[in-house]
Amino acid sequence: MKLRQWQSECVNRALEHFSAKHKHFLCLATPGAGKTIMASEVAAQLLEQGLIDFVLCFSPSINISQGIQHTFSKRLECRFDGVIGAVGCSYTYQSMLSFKEDFWQLLKQYRVLVIFDEIHHCSGSSLEDANAWGEEILLNIQNQAEYTLALTGTPWRSDQAPIALSRYTDPDNQIQCDYIYGLKDAVANGVCRNPKIVLIDNERISVTDEENETKTFNSLDALFKGSLVTYQSIIKNEIAIRHALTLATNKLDDIRLHNPNAAGLVVASSIEHAAYILNMLRNEYAQTTEIVTYKEEQPSLKINEFRNSSINWIVSVGMISEGTDIPRLQVCCHLSRVKTELYFRQVLGRVLRVNKAINQEAWLFTFAAPKLVEFANRIAEEIPNFPVIFRESETATICVELSESEIKRTSTQHQNEYNISFSTPALNESDFPLLAPPKNQNHIWANSPSFEILGGFRERVVSTFNSPF
């Protein structure tokens, strides 16, 4: 298999790193760049040079683990399933928790290369600040493995905890990567698609409280700051959903004129949310649609079937956020309640993988929540300014991440007492036509604020890499 230039450079850098008696190598490469192929080449060369006996791979999900197994088996030209005659095996991070001492003895008795995909899932510079997976790495892998190769497209954690096996600068605690291949370079080299992010907003939003007092807001940002209305109310409102889906399905229809196999992804906030969106796509938009959630018996099978099908859309809850290779995905509708930069970039990464199709557009549609606007505008930064927090005691490591509904519990108790309406804004030039207000204005969640759409939303397109290369 012919390697891309960055993959060859990274392989050489890793081999030089290991030959200089350094055991741990961290590669930051943008989602969709081909990290797994690069890692399989490192393993192949170490095996050919007689420097290792065995390869273990760990990743966040069964679907990713299966993809790694396929890639490594193809490159190494042998079985990679852990049975007799195999040169290695691919596991999930979750499986580490069930391994017994005899499994970990492999690393003490043989020279093993351990590869970690999306290493940011594993935290811990010590046992005091490690999560469950990070603890297994520190106890059983860090000092026992011959070499470790860690891969990530987003080398930080939302809780600002240190990533397992990583090095940080002193005193600013910035992560040190041994090789970096960012999105800007990947777009310039034609390795990844150039994404366009559509931020949906509205210039006139009126909220009427239980005392019939009305306040008017000129953006979602102002709405969230000046009222009890939450972002979750927006993404669960049927009028807002319909508007976002209209933009996204129109865009996918345009792309499919040239790429008949192109597909779209909707990232939903819950199983109920996903089911509603599924029905809307099928019944209102006549789109062929599949659904995959964490409660499916065989979600990886559904994802694999979708990967090789011609179905227009897949609606997901927590199953296609990172590492899942579906190159025909070119449109994404981000309707999740999760608003961290880590998750935002992982979702965007699902539409960045290039394929052999004529049209290589990549679009992400979402609402202009302040944090999402911020993330979109700095997507070119490889590593945002997120210094990690090193905690010295176990009691200090306890971190409870409240959901938005929990944080705003007081607010949500009164949400049904407010009536919100969107009025027609004075639209600037837009890439999208004004949508006619729908007749049916019922809502799927009784506790959500009541939205009345009197006119159209407005959209701003963030094109990250428009300068010539």
Helices and strands as residue ranges (DSSP letters): H 5-19, E 24-29, H 35-48, E 54-59, H 62-76, E 88-92, G 94-98, H 101-109, E 112-117, G 119-121, H 132-140, E 147-152, E 167-168, E 175-176, E 179-181, H 183-188, E 195-201, E 205-208, E 214-217, H 220-226, H 231-235, H 238-256, E 263-267, H 271-283, E 289-293, H 299-307, E 313-317, E 329-334, H 341-348, G 349-351, E 362-367, H 370-377, G 394-397, H 404-407, H 409-412, G 415-417, E 419-422, E 450-453, E 458-463
